[in-house]
Amino acid sequence: MASRVVVREHINGWLFIAPALILLGIFMIYPIIWSLWMSFQTGRGMNFSFGGLANIQRLFADTVFLRALGNTMIFLVVQVPIMIILALLFAVALNDTKLWGRSFFRTAIFLPCVTSLVAYAVLFKSMFSAEGVVNATLVGLGLDPVPWLTDPFWAKVLIIMAITWRWTGYNMIFYLAALQNVDRSIYEAARIDGVPPWARFLYITLPMLKPVILFTTVISTIGTLQLFDEPYNITQGGPSQATLTLSYYIYDLTFRFMPSFGYSATVSWVIVVLVGILTFVQFLVAREGRRA
């Protein structure tokens, strides 16, 4: 009798979650399997056939893909550390109870990540145009104007600044939440023992925040590898494909050029593989750090 009750409870439980599982399968699992199958197809539009590893071989001969991959890795290597460090420094500064107006500064730094993407992209493009307010300020200071939108190097710098401005506050909130759970008596004891501020930050704050730092690094890595919005809205991938990213290239392959769904699916799986490898490496480094 008891076993029947247990079985009935299990059945009822599965029935309750069945709608969610069905929707998950339709809108997440099925597209993943379909895209994996599509990555082995060749052809244009809906006229495709099984091509084996032809799309993978095409990747290594595709100069546009290699440039998009290089640009994406530059954004990842340069922008993510800058954003994580800034977010950490802001969080430590704004966690000080003696700081005047810290609620205002917290809100001001966090607001960019909830602003309209298109609105802020148009604003950045206007500010950093040839005759925008940024170049006007530089000229007013006696400096030469910077070709933010027409020079490959400065276009990359502009995209990095835009992403950093938008997402630093988002990561800062995680650090602030973690810092507020740290017992302040630890810092007080270290201060009484004569430990300088830099040492308290290095040997108390960082170890306490290590799990949160790992989390924000992973999500920032995933977000940067999928970067599309800023290059699309600010620089349109230019100049000379200097800000073309993998996600932007997938968009071009799917919607702008002659549709090549199989090849675009292959490029999509490159992002999946990169995310998996980098996430594994980050967790491995964090684990080794805990053992040390």
TAGISUL-V487928 format. One record per pair of residues at least 12 apart in sequence whose C-alpha atoms are under 10 Angstrom apart, sorted by the first residue. I is the first residue (numbers start at 1). J is the second residue. Records with the same first field share a line. If there is no record, write none. Layout:
I: J ; J
This chain:
32: 265 ; 269
34: 265
35: 261 ; 262 ; 264 ; 265 ; 266 ; 268 ; 269
36: 262 ; 265 ; 266 ; 268 ; 269
37: 50 ; 262 ; 265 ; 266
38: 50 ; 51 ; 261 ; 262 ; 263 ; 264 ; 265 ; 266
39: 51 ; 52 ; 53 ; 54 ; 55 ; 56 ; 261 ; 262 ; 263 ; 264 ; 265 ; 266 ; 267 ; 268 ; 269
40: 52 ; 53 ; 54 ; 55 ; 56 ; 262 ; 263 ; 265 ; 266
41: 53 ; 54 ; 55 ; 260 ; 261 ; 262 ; 263 ; 265 ; 266
42: 54 ; 55 ; 260 ; 261 ; 262 ; 263
43: 259 ; 260 ; 261 ; 262 ; 263
44: 258 ; 259 ; 260 ; 261 ; 262 ; 263
45: 254 ; 258 ; 259 ; 260 ; 261 ; 262
46: 259 ; 260 ; 261 ; 262
47: 260 ; 261
48: 260 ; 261 ; 262
49: 262
50: 262
51: 262
53: 266
54: 263
55: 262 ; 263 ; 264 ; 265 ; 266 ; 267
56: 263 ; 266 ; 267 ; 270
58: 263 ; 266
59: 263 ; 266 ; 267 ; 270
64: 241 ; 244 ; 245 ; 246 ; 249
65: 244 ; 245 ; 246 ; 249 ; 250 ; 267
66: 245 ; 246
67: 241 ; 242 ; 243 ; 244 ; 245 ; 246 ; 249
68: 237 ; 241 ; 242 ; 243 ; 244 ; 245 ; 246 ; 247 ; 248 ; 249 ; 250
69: 225 ; 244 ; 245 ; 246 ; 247 ; 249 ; 267 ; 270 ; 271
70: 242 ; 243 ; 244 ; 245 ; 246
71: 156 ; 241 ; 242 ; 243 ; 244 ; 245 ; 246
72: 224 ; 225 ; 226 ; 227 ; 228 ; 243 ; 244 ; 245 ; 246 ; 247
73: 221 ; 224 ; 225 ; 245 ; 246
74: 156 ; 160 ; 224 ; 243
75: 156 ; 157 ; 159 ; 160 ; 163 ; 221 ; 224 ; 225 ; 227 ; 243 ; 245
76: 160 ; 220 ; 221 ; 222 ; 223 ; 224 ; 225 ; 227
77: 221 ; 224
78: 157 ; 160
79: 157 ; 159 ; 160 ; 161 ; 162 ; 163 ; 164 ; 220 ; 221 ; 224
80: 160 ; 163 ; 164 ; 167 ; 168 ; 216 ; 217 ; 218 ; 220 ; 221 ; 223 ; 224
81: 164 ; 217 ; 220 ; 221
82: 160 ; 161 ; 164 ; 168
83: 160 ; 161 ; 163 ; 164 ; 165 ; 166 ; 167 ; 168 ; 169 ; 170 ; 171 ; 172 ; 217 ; 220
84: 164 ; 167 ; 168 ; 169 ; 171 ; 172 ; 175 ; 213 ; 216 ; 217 ; 220
85: 168 ; 171 ; 172 ; 213
86: 164 ; 168 ; 169 ; 171 ; 172
87: 109 ; 164 ; 167 ; 168 ; 169 ; 170 ; 171 ; 172 ; 173 ; 174 ; 175 ; 176 ; 216
88: 168 ; 169 ; 171 ; 172 ; 173 ; 174 ; 175 ; 176 ; 205 ; 206 ; 209 ; 213
89: 172 ; 175 ; 201
90: 105 ; 106 ; 109 ; 168 ; 169 ; 171 ; 172 ; 173 ; 175 ; 176
91: 106 ; 169 ; 171 ; 172 ; 173 ; 174 ; 175 ; 176 ; 177 ; 178 ; 179
92: 172 ; 175 ; 176 ; 179 ; 201 ; 205
93: 176
94: 106 ; 172 ; 176
95: 175 ; 176 ; 177 ; 179 ; 180
106: 169 ; 172 ; 173 ; 176
107: 169 ; 173
108: 169
109: 165 ; 166 ; 167 ; 168 ; 169 ; 170 ; 172 ; 173
110: 165 ; 166 ; 167 ; 168 ; 169 ; 170 ; 171 ; 172 ; 173
111: 165 ; 166 ; 167 ; 169 ; 170
112: 162 ; 163 ; 164 ; 165 ; 166 ; 167 ; 168 ; 169 ; 170
113: 163 ; 164 ; 165 ; 166 ; 167 ; 168 ; 169 ; 170 ; 171
114: 166 ; 167 ; 169 ; 170
115: 166
117: 166 ; 229 ; 230 ; 233
118: 229 ; 230 ; 232 ; 233 ; 234
119: 233
120: 162 ; 166 ; 230 ; 233 ; 234
121: 159 ; 162 ; 229 ; 230 ; 231 ; 232 ; 233 ; 234 ; 235
122: 230 ; 233 ; 234
123: 234
124: 158 ; 159 ; 161 ; 162 ; 230 ; 233 ; 234
125: 148 ; 149 ; 158 ; 162 ; 233 ; 234 ; 235
126: 234
127: 148
128: 145 ; 146 ; 147 ; 148 ; 149 ; 155 ; 158 ; 234
129: 145 ; 146 ; 147 ; 148 ; 149 ; 150
130: 145 ; 146 ; 147 ; 148 ; 149 ; 150
131: 145 ; 146 ; 147
132: 145
134: 146 ; 148
135: 147 ; 148
148: 235 ; 239
149: 234 ; 235 ; 236 ; 238 ; 239
150: 235 ; 238 ; 239 ; 240 ; 242
151: 238 ; 239 ; 240 ; 242
152: 238 ; 239 ; 240 ; 241 ; 242 ; 243
153: 239 ; 242 ; 243
154: 239 ; 242
155: 231 ; 234 ; 235 ; 237 ; 238 ; 239 ; 242 ; 243
156: 231 ; 235 ; 237 ; 238 ; 239 ; 242 ; 243 ; 244
157: 243
158: 230 ; 231 ; 234 ; 235 ; 243
159: 230 ; 231 ; 234 ; 235 ; 243
160: 230 ; 231
162: 230 ; 231 ; 234
163: 224 ; 227 ; 229 ; 230 ; 231
167: 220
168: 220
170: 216
171: 212 ; 213 ; 215 ; 216 ; 217 ; 219 ; 220
172: 216
174: 209 ; 212 ; 213 ; 215 ; 216
175: 209 ; 210 ; 212 ; 213 ; 216
176: 209
177: 212
178: 205 ; 208 ; 209 ; 210 ; 211 ; 212 ; 213
179: 205 ; 208 ; 209
181: 208
182: 204 ; 205 ; 208 ; 209
186: 200 ; 204
187: 200 ; 201 ; 204 ; 205
190: 204
207: 289 ; 290
210: 286 ; 289 ; 290
211: 283 ; 286
213: 286
214: 279 ; 282 ; 283 ; 285 ; 286
215: 279 ; 282 ; 283
217: 279 ; 282
218: 275 ; 278 ; 279 ; 280 ; 282 ; 283
219: 275 ; 279
221: 274 ; 275 ; 278 ; 279 ; 282
222: 271 ; 272 ; 274 ; 275 ; 276 ; 278 ; 279
223: 275
224: 245 ; 247 ; 275
225: 245 ; 246 ; 247 ; 270 ; 271 ; 272 ; 274 ; 275
226: 245 ; 246 ; 247 ; 248 ; 268 ; 271 ; 272 ; 275
227: 244 ; 245 ; 246 ; 247 ; 248
228: 243 ; 244 ; 245 ; 246 ; 247 ; 248 ; 249 ; 250 ; 251
229: 247 ; 248
230: 243 ; 248
231: 243 ; 244 ; 245 ; 247 ; 248
232: 244 ; 245 ; 247 ; 248 ; 251
236: 248
237: 249
246: 264 ; 267 ; 268 ; 270 ; 271
247: 264 ; 267 ; 268 ; 271
249: 264 ; 267 ; 268
250: 263 ; 264 ; 265 ; 266 ; 267 ; 268
251: 264
252: 264
253: 265 ; 267
